[in-house]
Amino acid sequence: MEVGVHLPQVATTSATPDVRRVRAVVDAARDLGLAAVSANDHLSFHRPWLDGPTLLAAVADRAAGLELATTVALPSLRGPVQLATALSTLATIAPGRVVAGVGPGSSAQDHALAGVPFDQRWPRFEESLWVLRALLHGEEPPATWTEVLAGARIATEPVPLWVASWGSPAGLRRVARLGDGWLASAYNTTPEAFADGRRTLAAERDRLGRPSLPTALATMWTWVDDDPGRAERVLRDVLAPLVRRDPDELRSRVCVGTPAHCAAILSAYAAAGCRRVYVWPLDDEVAQLRRLVGEVLPLVDADEEGETPDAKVRRP
């Protein structure tokens, strides 16, 4: 299990995001030997939000040696051609280091702002995936795009396309057909559901006569605290309002709690076959990453291959 970290794009405990914290997270991720930095995507949010693809481009040089991941970008809302151009530019800046997680987006407001009916999000997303693969991988585009894309060329380094799904059968079939990997969402799944999803995905890939796909887990909200009461206040007063979820639903799904609590959750995902998790500290990001690497990962049980996640954290 490798560890990546979400950049602090949204204000969690302050009025606005602070770009100095973004830089500090990148430096800490590099110095602690993490695998990647990542950025999510919204056209708008109910709190001030920093644009994800722009942030990744801005920190590409600073993050030397780290992968740059979108977790996830929204091709059907940004436009697949525009997103392909942005991804190819990022891949030119950071050759071999870009992983493009893509999804339909779950925000009705984002869809309204893009002029895309929310009830059409799934077919629009699937079409946009085909277009991305045509532009970035040289594959055949959808028939409705053949003439539009005739002669279109985007100079790019290879960009793997990981498809996001919360784990529904239809979503996993889409991952199997159009993805180079599966990206699940930590606070929208469980270790048991993740393991079931991996089995479903493997069976579908086998049916298609294709090799198995790598998998990862994004949006693992994180706050490591020795005081269970303080961690509970962070869960209820910071995280639950941020993601607009019931704290009772979140408690067993995210790394908000003692080192032992966080290690238990990560151990369950390691046993379920998760090979990378993107953590998202809720505040004091550098100190939280240090606690995660120094106090939580050594407690994580061995994974299916007999190695602990701590052993796989990349060391400087």
Order of alpha helices (4+ residues) and beta strands (2+ residues): beta-alpha-beta-alpha-beta-alpha-alpha-beta-alpha-alpha-alpha-beta-alpha-beta-alpha-beta-alpha-alpha-alpha-beta-alpha-beta-alpha-alpha
